[in-house]
Amino acid sequence: MAQITLNALAHTYSPDPAGPKDYAIRQMSHVWQQGGAYALLGPSGCGKSTLLNIISGLLEPSDGEVIFDDRIVNALPPEERNIAQVFQFPVIYDTMTVFDNLAFPLRNIKTPEAQIKGKVEEVADILDLTPLLSRKAKNLTADEKQKVSMGRGLVRDDVSAILFDEPLTVIDPQLKWKLRRKLKEIHQRFNITMIYVTHDQLEASTFADKIAVMYEGQVVQFGTPRELFETPAHTFVGYFIGSPGMNFLEVTLTPQGLAFGTLPIPVAPALLEAARHSGSSNIKLGIRPEFIEVSEAPGDETLAVEVEDVQDLGTYAILSFRIGSAAFKARLDEGVSPQGPRAHVRLPAEATHLYIDEYRVEVTQ
């Protein structure tokens, strides 16, 4: 096992990069603690797989260092980093039995056959592969093949980390939950550093203790699932995490406070003060749909809004409405549904966040 440190790391595929937009990975520094369960989360093209391939040694970074414990490994190939990598599509030998597939990494390092048998049987038991050990891999289902692929990374005791590159892509939806739980059990049992790449926030939050959210080649927030939901550090995190994502309202400063067009937007004094001192014209307020208060009658600090739609999802409903020309969504508890084309909403100060130039501003309410 190893602690993995990324020190001023950056990577470009361009032979002559002219600026940040030419970099697949913009300069970053992060530490992945030994034995941690991490996820790299973000949309396609944000740099997740590039970063994973740099850690594994399939790519050498353009700038910066990859450090395993205290050793710089930039120039080391994957086999010398003791990294196991599980890809989107299972990498196994179809003509071999499941037992021989699991034993292959151990035989490669000349492990005695007696030790191989015990280790293969241990890993097969964990992954529910014991009844399949004598079966040819070509006869397995997609999820069984992926479990064999995972098992090949677990049989070696000297593995520094296991990297998963969207490993459940080819798995049927009803089996994904079971395999995510199995990965969590494996991590708790072996305490191996694991990094899991995905574009699915549910997969990330189910597996990982901490999630690195990537956007345009940068890690814009590194935190627990709860931190990403409650205090998104970047507008992209707010938008990407949650269903529906965070609502954002572009506002301007006026002598009286913050406004959307000509509509005054009531906010906490601390938010207003931070906006005044920012010197920026890129100012947004963000609030989760779960925290918007909806009523049919006006009240203190409420805004009159135009109701567009109410989507009933069983135990709760999603209200779509507009504040001026801005589209918003609010989550309604069961039995709460505004009647008519208008409603009144309140944005609680404790749940409203201020974003300057897309990044959240920490203020004391």
N, C-alpha and C positions, 0 to 999 in steps of 0.2 A: 504494500500500500504506500501511497505517496501523497504529500501535499503538492498541489500544482499551482505555481505562481506564474502569472502573465505580467511581464514587466515592460511597460511602454511598447506593447505589441501593436503592430500594424501590418497590413498586407494589401498589395495591389497587384492586379494582373496586367496593368499598363506598363509598357517599357519606359514611359516618360510621363509620370503622373504630374499634373499641373496644380492639383488642389485636392481638398477632402473628398470631392465627389468621384475622384478617380480611384478611391480606396474601397475595396470590399470590406476590409476591417479598418476602422479608424482607430487611432492610438488609444489603447486602453491598458489599465493595470488592475488585475484582480487576483484574489487568492481563493483557491478551492481547497478547503481544509481536508486533511486526511480523514477518510471514513465518512465524508458527507454525501448526501443525496441531493444532487443539483439538477435543474432543468435549464436548458437554453430555449427560450420561447420567443417566437416572432413569426411574421409572415414569410412567404417564399421570397427569396432574393435579399433577405436582410443580412446575410453573412453567417448564419448558424452553422451550416455544414462546412464552410471555409474555416471557421474557428475550430470546429471539432477536428478537422483534418490536420490543422496545424498542431493541435495538442497531441494527436496520435502519431505525427511524423510523416503523414502522407504528403504534407506541404511544408516547405520551409518558409518562415515569415520573412517579409521584406525588411522589417525593422523590429527591434526589440528582442526580448528573450522569453523562452519557455523554460521554466525551472522545475525540476522534480526534486522535492526536498531542497538540497543545496546545490544540485548539479544542473548546469545549463545543458539542455538536450537538443538545441536547435539543429545540429548537424547529425543527430542520431536517427537511424531508420527505425520504423515501427518495432521490428523484432528486438531491437536493443533497448526499447523503452518499457518492455514488459506490459504493453497495453493490449487489452482485448477490445475489439470493436464489433458491434452488432449493427448490421446495415438494414435498410428498408426491406430488402429481399434476402431471405435466408441464404447464407453461404455454407453449404454442406456438400458432402460427397454422396450423390444419389446411389452409387453402386455399393456403398458401404452400409453395414448395419448401423443402427443407432449407437450400439456399444462402441463400434470402431470409430465412428465420428467423434464421440465424446473422448475416446482414448487418444485420438490422433495428436492433439497438442502435447500430451504427456510423453508419447512415444518419440516425438520430435526432440525432446530434451533428454532422451535416454532414461526415463523413469523405469525402475524395475516393474515387471508385469504384476507382481503381487500387490504393489502399491497402486498400480493403475486400476486393478479390479475394484479395490475398496473405494477409491475416489470416484470412479465412474458410477458405482452403485449408490454412493451418497448423493451425488448431484442428480442422478436419475430419480431418486426418491423425492427430492425436493421439488423437482419439476414435473412430477407425475408421469415419468417416462419409463418406469420400471417394466410395465407389461410390453413395452415396445422395443426393448433392448436388442432382441434378436431379429427385428424386422428391418428390411432394406429401407433406406431413407426415401427412395423414390416412391414408396407406397404410402407415405405419410400425408396428412392434411397440411394446409398452409400454417395453421397455428402450431401443429406438432413440429414441423420443420423449424419454425422460428424458436421454439423452446429448445430444440437441439442446438441451434446456433447460439443461443444464450448460454447453454450448458457448456459449450466449448470454451467460453470465456471464464467459467467458474471452476473448472477442474484444476487449474494451475494455482498453487499456493503463492507463487511469486508475482502474481499480477498486481501492477501498481494501481490500475484503475480500469473500469469498464466503461466504454463510451457507446451510447445507443443513438443511432441516427434514424429517427422516426421508425422504430422497429415494429410498430403495430399497423403500418400503412396497409398491408395486404391481409390483415386479420378481419374476419367478420365482426360487425359491431357488437353482437351479443357476446363475443369471446374477449373483447378488448378489456372489459372491466375485470374479468377473471385474471388475465395476464398482468394487468397493472398491479393488482393485489399481490400476485405471485412475485413480481419484481420487488415490491416493498418488503415482502417477507424475506426474500433473498438478501436484501440490503441489511435488514435488521439482524439476520443470522451471521453473515460473513463480515459486516462492517467494512466493506470495500468502498473506496471512492467511486461514485457513479455519476456520470454526466449524461443527461437524457435530452436529446434534441427533438423538438416537436413544434407544430404550429397550433396545437390543440390545448387550450388553457385548462380543460378538465384533466387531460393526461398529465400536464405539468403539475397541477396542484395535488393530484392524487399521489404522484410518485415522489415529488421533491420536498425537501425541507426548506430550500431556498431556490428562488427562480431568478434567472438573469433574463430580463426582457430586452430583446435586440430590435433596433430600428435604424435602418440606413447605416449599417456597419458599426453601430455603437451599442453598448449596453447602457440603456437609459435608466434602468433601475435594477437593483439587485436586492431582493428581500423575500420575506415569507409571503405565502399566498394572502394572508390577512393584510399585511402592509401594502401589497399591490392593490388590494381592493379598497382599503380605507383611506390610504394616503398616496395616491399615484404621483410619482415624482415628475412625470412628463405627461403632456396631453395624450400622447400615443398610448401610454399605459392605461390611462383612464378610458380611452376609446376601445382598446383591445381586450381589456379584462372586464368581465361582467357581461351579462346578457339580459337586457340591452346594456351597451356601454354607457359611460358617463356622458351627461349632457354638458355642452359648452356654449357659453354665450359671450360673443365678442362685445366688449363694452369700451366706452370712451370716458375720459375725465372731463367733468364740467366744474364750474365754480361751486356747484351745490353737491357734487358727489360723482357717482358712476351712473352712466345712462346707456341704454340701448336705443340709438336714434334719439327721439325726443322723450322716450319713456324712462323715468328715473328708476333705478334698480337699488332697492335698499340692501345695504351690506353692513357688516360689523365695522366699527370705527377702525379697528386694527388693519383690516383689509384695505379700507380706503386710504389710510395713512401710507401703507406699503406701496400702493399703486401710485400715489402722488410722488413718492421718493424714487420711483423706479426710473423715471426719465424715458420710458418706452411707450410706444404707441400700440404695441402688440400685447393687449391685456385681455385676458379671458377669465370668466368665472366658471367653475366646474362643480357639478353636483350629481351624485348617483341617483338614478330613478327611484331607488328604494327609500331615499330620505326626503323626497319632495312631499309636502303636506298638501292634500287636495280637499277642498270643501266646496259646497254649493253656494255658501253665503260669504260675503267679504268679511275680513277680520284684520287684526293688526298686521301690518307689513305684508299683506297679500297683494297679488297681482291678478288682474282680470285677464283670462286667457280664452282663446278660441279652441273648443274641443273638435278634434278631427275624427277620432276613432277610439273605440274601446275594444280590445282584444281579450276575450275570455279564455284563460288558460287553465281553468279548473279551480285550483286552490287560490289563485290570484288572477288579476287582470292587468293588462298594460294599457294605460291611457296615453294616447298621442294627442299633443296639443301644440299650440303656437303662442310664443311670446313675440308679438309683432310678426316679423317674417322668419323668426328662428324656430325650427322644429325641436320639440322636446318630448321626452317620454317619462312617465311616472308609473311606479308599481303600486297597484291598489290591492288592499286586502280583500278577502272574500266578502261579498255583500256590499262593498263600497263601489258605487258607480254613479258618476254625475249624470243628471238628467238635463237634456237640453243642449244647446250649441255653445254655452259658455260655462266656465267654472272659475274658481279662485284658487290660486296656489301660493304657498309660502315656501321660501328657500331658507331653511334654518341656518343661522350663522355658523353653528358648530359643525355643519356638514357641507358648507360651501367653501371651496378652495380657490385661491387666487393663483393664476398662471401668468408669468411675465416671460415673453419670448419662449413660450411653450413649456417652461419649467415651473414647478410649483414653488411658491414663496412661503417659507415657514414663518408664521406669525403667531403671536399670543393673543387669543381672543379676549 
